[in-house]
Amino acid sequence: MTVQNGLEHILRAAPVIPVVIIDNLSDAVPLARALVAGGLPVIEITLRTPAGLDAIRAIASEVEGALVGVGTVIDPAQYGLAAKAGAKFAVSPGATKTLLDSAADAGIAPLPGISTASEAMALIERGYIFAKFFPAEPAGGAPYLSAIASPLPQLQFCPTGGITLESAPKYLLLPNVICVGGSWMVNRKAIAAADWAGITQAAAQAAGLNEYRNL
C-alpha cells in the first residue's frame, strides 16, 4: 500500500486526462457525459472557479463510468473537501513539503507536479511512482522526459501544459509516460456553446491516441 494506491488504474484508463475548468455548474454533468461517451472517462475538474467542488460532486453522483478527480490542489484542506465531494484523485501543479506531508492522510490518491530532476528525486524518496510533469512544454517537453527516463526510472509521468492532439503522441511513446493531460477537447468556447457532440468527437480523437502508448 502506498499513498498513491489505486492511481495506476486511473491513469491507465485512457491516454488523455481532460483538464476542465467549469464556469457554470449546469455544464458539469453534460460535459462529463460527453467526455465519457467519447472514451475519456478520467476527468480532472480544476479548482480555478467557485463551481469546481460542486461540479465534482455532481459528476461523481450522476455520470456513470466517470472517474472524476480534482485539479489545482495547492492547499492540504482541499484534499479532504475533494474526497468528500467524490474525487478519486488529486492533481497539484507542484509538490510542497506541506502538501506531501498531508497527502498520506487525505483519503485520495495524489498526483503532485514536478518540473526538475531534483523535484522528481524528492518524490522518489517518499515512495511515489507517479507524478505530473508541469508545465510540460515550457519545462522541456518530451525531450526532457526522455532524458530523465534512464537515470530516474522509478517515476512514471502524466505531462500536462501546452500539449495538443498533434504533440501528444511524442509524449505517449516515451517509456516513462503513462498518459497526458490536456484541455484542447474541452475549451471554454465549446463548453459555453454547449457543443456536447463536438466535445464527444474531440474526446474520441483523443482516445484514439491509445495506439501510441508505451504500456
Contacts in CASP RR format, 6 or more apart in sequence:
PFRMAT RR
TARGET T0000
AUTHOR 0000-0000-0000
METHOD contacts of the structure
MODEL  1
MTVQNGLEHILRAAPVIPVVIIDNLSDAVPLARALVAGGLPVIEITLRTP
AGLDAIRAIASEVEGALVGVGTVIDPAQYGLAAKAGAKFAVSPGATKTLL
DSAADAGIAPLPGISTASEAMALIERGYIFAKFFPAEPAGGAPYLSAIAS
PLPQLQFCPTGGITLESAPKYLLLPNVICVGGSWMVNRKAIAAADWAGIT
QAAAQAAGLNEYRNL
2 127 0 8 1.000
2 128 0 8 1.000
2 129 0 8 1.000
3 103 0 8 1.000
3 104 0 8 1.000
3 109 0 8 1.000
3 110 0 8 1.000
3 126 0 8 1.000
3 127 0 8 1.000
3 128 0 8 1.000
4 109 0 8 1.000
4 110 0 8 1.000
4 111 0 8 1.000
4 128 0 8 1.000
4 129 0 8 1.000
4 130 0 8 1.000
5 109 0 8 1.000
6 109 0 8 1.000
7 89 0 8 1.000
7 109 0 8 1.000
7 111 0 8 1.000
7 130 0 8 1.000
8 129 0 8 1.000
8 130 0 8 1.000
8 178 0 8 1.000
10 42 0 8 1.000
10 67 0 8 1.000
10 88 0 8 1.000
10 89 0 8 1.000
10 109 0 8 1.000
11 17 0 8 1.000
11 42 0 8 1.000
11 111 0 8 1.000
11 130 0 8 1.000
11 156 0 8 1.000
11 158 0 8 1.000
11 178 0 8 1.000
11 179 0 8 1.000
12 178 0 8 1.000
12 179 0 8 1.000
12 215 0 8 1.000
13 41 0 8 1.000
13 42 0 8 1.000
13 67 0 8 1.000
14 39 0 8 1.000
14 40 0 8 1.000
14 41 0 8 1.000
14 42 0 8 1.000
14 179 0 8 1.000
14 206 0 8 1.000
14 207 0 8 1.000
14 210 0 8 1.000
15 168 0 8 1.000
15 172 0 8 1.000
15 179 0 8 1.000
15 180 0 8 1.000
15 206 0 8 1.000
15 207 0 8 1.000
15 208 0 8 1.000
15 209 0 8 1.000
15 210 0 8 1.000
15 212 0 8 1.000
15 213 0 8 1.000
16 40 0 8 1.000
16 168 0 8 1.000
16 179 0 8 1.000
16 180 0 8 1.000
16 181 0 8 1.000
16 182 0 8 1.000
16 185 0 8 1.000
16 206 0 8 1.000
16 207 0 8 1.000
16 209 0 8 1.000
17 40 0 8 1.000
17 42 0 8 1.000
17 43 0 8 1.000
17 44 0 8 1.000
17 158 0 8 1.000
17 160 0 8 1.000
17 179 0 8 1.000
17 180 0 8 1.000
17 181 0 8 1.000
17 182 0 8 1.000
18 35 0 8 1.000
18 40 0 8 1.000
18 42 0 8 1.000
18 43 0 8 1.000
18 44 0 8 1.000
18 181 0 8 1.000
18 182 0 8 1.000
18 183 0 8 1.000
18 185 0 8 1.000
18 186 0 8 1.000
18 203 0 8 1.000
18 206 0 8 1.000
19 44 0 8 1.000
19 46 0 8 1.000
19 71 0 8 1.000
19 160 0 8 1.000
19 181 0 8 1.000
19 182 0 8 1.000
19 183 0 8 1.000
19 186 0 8 1.000
20 31 0 8 1.000
20 43 0 8 1.000
20 44 0 8 1.000
20 45 0 8 1.000
20 46 0 8 1.000
20 55 0 8 1.000
20 183 0 8 1.000
20 186 0 8 1.000
21 46 0 8 1.000
21 48 0 8 1.000
21 49 0 8 1.000
21 183 0 8 1.000
21 188 0 8 1.000
22 28 0 8 1.000
22 31 0 8 1.000
22 45 0 8 1.000
22 46 0 8 1.000
22 49 0 8 1.000
22 51 0 8 1.000
22 52 0 8 1.000
22 55 0 8 1.000
22 191 0 8 1.000
23 49 0 8 1.000
23 51 0 8 1.000
23 188 0 8 1.000
23 191 0 8 1.000
23 192 0 8 1.000
24 51 0 8 1.000
25 51 0 8 1.000
25 54 0 8 1.000
25 55 0 8 1.000
25 58 0 8 1.000
27 191 0 8 1.000
27 194 0 8 1.000
28 45 0 8 1.000
28 51 0 8 1.000
28 54 0 8 1.000
28 55 0 8 1.000
28 58 0 8 1.000
28 59 0 8 1.000
29 58 0 8 1.000
29 59 0 8 1.000
29 62 0 8 1.000
29 63 0 8 1.000
30 194 0 8 1.000
30 196 0 8 1.000
31 186 0 8 1.000
31 191 0 8 1.000
31 196 0 8 1.000
31 199 0 8 1.000
32 43 0 8 1.000
32 59 0 8 1.000
32 63 0 8 1.000
32 66 0 8 1.000
32 68 0 8 1.000
33 63 0 8 1.000
33 196 0 8 1.000
34 196 0 8 1.000
34 197 0 8 1.000
34 198 0 8 1.000
34 199 0 8 1.000
34 200 0 8 1.000
34 203 0 8 1.000
35 41 0 8 1.000
35 43 0 8 1.000
35 66 0 8 1.000
35 185 0 8 1.000
35 186 0 8 1.000
35 199 0 8 1.000
35 200 0 8 1.000
35 203 0 8 1.000
36 63 0 8 1.000
36 64 0 8 1.000
36 65 0 8 1.000
36 66 0 8 1.000
37 200 0 8 1.000
37 203 0 8 1.000
38 200 0 8 1.000
38 201 0 8 1.000
38 203 0 8 1.000
38 204 0 8 1.000
38 207 0 8 1.000
39 203 0 8 1.000
39 204 0 8 1.000
39 207 0 8 1.000
40 185 0 8 1.000
40 203 0 8 1.000
40 206 0 8 1.000
40 207 0 8 1.000
41 65 0 8 1.000
41 66 0 8 1.000
41 67 0 8 1.000
42 67 0 8 1.000
42 69 0 8 1.000
42 179 0 8 1.000
43 59 0 8 1.000
43 66 0 8 1.000
43 67 0 8 1.000
43 68 0 8 1.000
43 69 0 8 1.000
44 68 0 8 1.000
44 69 0 8 1.000
44 70 0 8 1.000
44 71 0 8 1.000
44 91 0 8 1.000
44 181 0 8 1.000
45 52 0 8 1.000
45 55 0 8 1.000
45 56 0 8 1.000
45 59 0 8 1.000
45 68 0 8 1.000
45 69 0 8 1.000
45 70 0 8 1.000
45 71 0 8 1.000
45 87 0 8 1.000
46 52 0 8 1.000
46 70 0 8 1.000
46 71 0 8 1.000
46 72 0 8 1.000
47 53 0 8 1.000
47 70 0 8 1.000
47 71 0 8 1.000
47 72 0 8 1.000
47 73 0 8 1.000
47 78 0 8 1.000
47 82 0 8 1.000
48 72 0 8 1.000
52 70 0 8 1.000
53 70 0 8 1.000
53 81 0 8 1.000
53 82 0 8 1.000
53 85 0 8 1.000
54 85 0 8 1.000
56 68 0 8 1.000
56 69 0 8 1.000
56 70 0 8 1.000
56 82 0 8 1.000
56 85 0 8 1.000
56 86 0 8 1.000
56 87 0 8 1.000
57 85 0 8 1.000
57 86 0 8 1.000
59 66 0 8 1.000
59 68 0 8 1.000
60 66 0 8 1.000
60 68 0 8 1.000
60 85 0 8 1.000
60 86 0 8 1.000
60 87 0 8 1.000
61 86 0 8 1.000
67 88 0 8 1.000
67 89 0 8 1.000
68 86 0 8 1.000
68 87 0 8 1.000
68 88 0 8 1.000
69 82 0 8 1.000
69 87 0 8 1.000
69 88 0 8 1.000
69 89 0 8 1.000
69 90 0 8 1.000
69 91 0 8 1.000
70 78 0 8 1.000
70 82 0 8 1.000
70 85 0 8 1.000
70 87 0 8 1.000
70 89 0 8 1.000
70 90 0 8 1.000
70 91 0 8 1.000
70 108 0 8 1.000
71 90 0 8 1.000
71 91 0 8 1.000
71 92 0 8 1.000
72 91 0 8 1.000
72 92 0 8 1.000
72 93 0 8 1.000
73 79 0 8 1.000
73 82 0 8 1.000
73 90 0 8 1.000
73 91 0 8 1.000
73 92 0 8 1.000
73 99 0 8 1.000
73 110 0 8 1.000
74 92 0 8 1.000
74 93 0 8 1.000
74 94 0 8 1.000
74 99 0 8 1.000
75 99 0 8 1.000
76 98 0 8 1.000
76 99 0 8 1.000
76 101 0 8 1.000
76 102 0 8 1.000
76 106 0 8 1.000
78 90 0 8 1.000
79 90 0 8 1.000
79 102 0 8 1.000
79 103 0 8 1.000
79 106 0 8 1.000
79 107 0 8 1.000
79 108 0 8 1.000
79 110 0 8 1.000
80 106 0 8 1.000
80 107 0 8 1.000
80 108 0 8 1.000
82 90 0 8 1.000
82 108 0 8 1.000
83 90 0 8 1.000
83 106 0 8 1.000
83 107 0 8 1.000
83 108 0 8 1.000
87 108 0 8 1.000
88 108 0 8 1.000
88 109 0 8 1.000
89 108 0 8 1.000
89 109 0 8 1.000
89 110 0 8 1.000
89 111 0 8 1.000
90 103 0 8 1.000
90 106 0 8 1.000
90 108 0 8 1.000
90 109 0 8 1.000
90 110 0 8 1.000
90 111 0 8 1.000
91 110 0 8 1.000
91 111 0 8 1.000
91 113 0 8 1.000
91 132 0 8 1.000
91 160 0 8 1.000
92 99 0 8 1.000
92 110 0 8 1.000
92 111 0 8 1.000
92 112 0 8 1.000
92 113 0 8 1.000
92 132 0 8 1.000
93 113 0 8 1.000
93 132 0 8 1.000
93 134 0 8 1.000
94 112 0 8 1.000
94 113 0 8 1.000
94 114 0 8 1.000
94 115 0 8 1.000
94 119 0 8 1.000
94 132 0 8 1.000
94 134 0 8 1.000
95 112 0 8 1.000
95 113 0 8 1.000
95 114 0 8 1.000
95 119 0 8 1.000
95 122 0 8 1.000
95 123 0 8 1.000
95 131 0 8 1.000
99 110 0 8 1.000
99 112 0 8 1.000
100 110 0 8 1.000
100 112 0 8 1.000
100 123 0 8 1.000
100 126 0 8 1.000
103 110 0 8 1.000
103 112 0 8 1.000
111 130 0 8 1.000
111 131 0 8 1.000
111 132 0 8 1.000
111 158 0 8 1.000
112 123 0 8 1.000
112 128 0 8 1.000
112 131 0 8 1.000
112 132 0 8 1.000
113 119 0 8 1.000
113 131 0 8 1.000
113 132 0 8 1.000
113 133 0 8 1.000
113 134 0 8 1.000
114 120 0 8 1.000
114 122 0 8 1.000
114 123 0 8 1.000
114 131 0 8 1.000
114 132 0 8 1.000
114 133 0 8 1.000
114 134 0 8 1.000
115 133 0 8 1.000
115 134 0 8 1.000
115 135 0 8 1.000
115 139 0 8 1.000
117 148 0 8 1.000
117 151 0 8 1.000
117 152 0 8 1.000
120 131 0 8 1.000
120 148 0 8 1.000
120 152 0 8 1.000
120 155 0 8 1.000
121 152 0 8 1.000
123 131 0 8 1.000
123 155 0 8 1.000
124 152 0 8 1.000
124 154 0 8 1.000
124 155 0 8 1.000
128 155 0 8 1.000
129 154 0 8 1.000
129 155 0 8 1.000
129 156 0 8 1.000
130 155 0 8 1.000
130 156 0 8 1.000
130 157 0 8 1.000
130 158 0 8 1.000
130 178 0 8 1.000
131 155 0 8 1.000
131 156 0 8 1.000
131 157 0 8 1.000
131 158 0 8 1.000
132 157 0 8 1.000
132 158 0 8 1.000
132 159 0 8 1.000
132 160 0 8 1.000
133 139 0 8 1.000
133 141 0 8 1.000
133 144 0 8 1.000
133 145 0 8 1.000
133 157 0 8 1.000
133 158 0 8 1.000
133 159 0 8 1.000
133 160 0 8 1.000
134 159 0 8 1.000
134 160 0 8 1.000
134 161 0 8 1.000
135 160 0 8 1.000
135 161 0 8 1.000
135 162 0 8 1.000
136 159 0 8 1.000
136 160 0 8 1.000
136 161 0 8 1.000
136 162 0 8 1.000
136 163 0 8 1.000
136 171 0 8 1.000
136 180 0 8 1.000
137 161 0 8 1.000
137 162 0 8 1.000
137 163 0 8 1.000
137 167 0 8 1.000
138 161 0 8 1.000
138 162 0 8 1.000
141 159 0 8 1.000
141 171 0 8 1.000
142 159 0 8 1.000
142 167 0 8 1.000
142 170 0 8 1.000
142 171 0 8 1.000
142 174 0 8 1.000
145 157 0 8 1.000
145 159 0 8 1.000
145 171 0 8 1.000
145 174 0 8 1.000
145 176 0 8 1.000
145 177 0 8 1.000
146 174 0 8 1.000
148 176 0 8 1.000
149 174 0 8 1.000
149 175 0 8 1.000
149 176 0 8 1.000
152 176 0 8 1.000
153 176 0 8 1.000
155 176 0 8 1.000
156 176 0 8 1.000
156 177 0 8 1.000
156 178 0 8 1.000
157 176 0 8 1.000
157 177 0 8 1.000
157 178 0 8 1.000
158 177 0 8 1.000
158 178 0 8 1.000
158 179 0 8 1.000
158 180 0 8 1.000
158 181 0 8 1.000
159 171 0 8 1.000
159 177 0 8 1.000
159 180 0 8 1.000
159 181 0 8 1.000
160 180 0 8 1.000
160 181 0 8 1.000
160 182 0 8 1.000
161 181 0 8 1.000
161 182 0 8 1.000
162 182 0 8 1.000
163 171 0 8 1.000
163 180 0 8 1.000
163 181 0 8 1.000
163 182 0 8 1.000
163 184 0 8 1.000
164 184 0 8 1.000
165 184 0 8 1.000
165 185 0 8 1.000
165 202 0 8 1.000
165 205 0 8 1.000
165 206 0 8 1.000
165 209 0 8 1.000
168 180 0 8 1.000
168 206 0 8 1.000
168 209 0 8 1.000
168 212 0 8 1.000
169 209 0 8 1.000
169 212 0 8 1.000
171 177 0 8 1.000
171 180 0 8 1.000
172 179 0 8 1.000
172 180 0 8 1.000
172 209 0 8 1.000
172 212 0 8 1.000
172 213 0 8 1.000
172 214 0 8 1.000
173 212 0 8 1.000
173 214 0 8 1.000
174 214 0 8 1.000
175 214 0 8 1.000
177 214 0 8 1.000
178 213 0 8 1.000
178 215 0 8 1.000
179 213 0 8 1.000
184 202 0 8 1.000
184 206 0 8 1.000
185 199 0 8 1.000
185 202 0 8 1.000
185 203 0 8 1.000
185 205 0 8 1.000
185 206 0 8 1.000
186 199 0 8 1.000
186 202 0 8 1.000
190 198 0 8 1.000
190 199 0 8 1.000
190 202 0 8 1.000
191 199 0 8 1.000
END
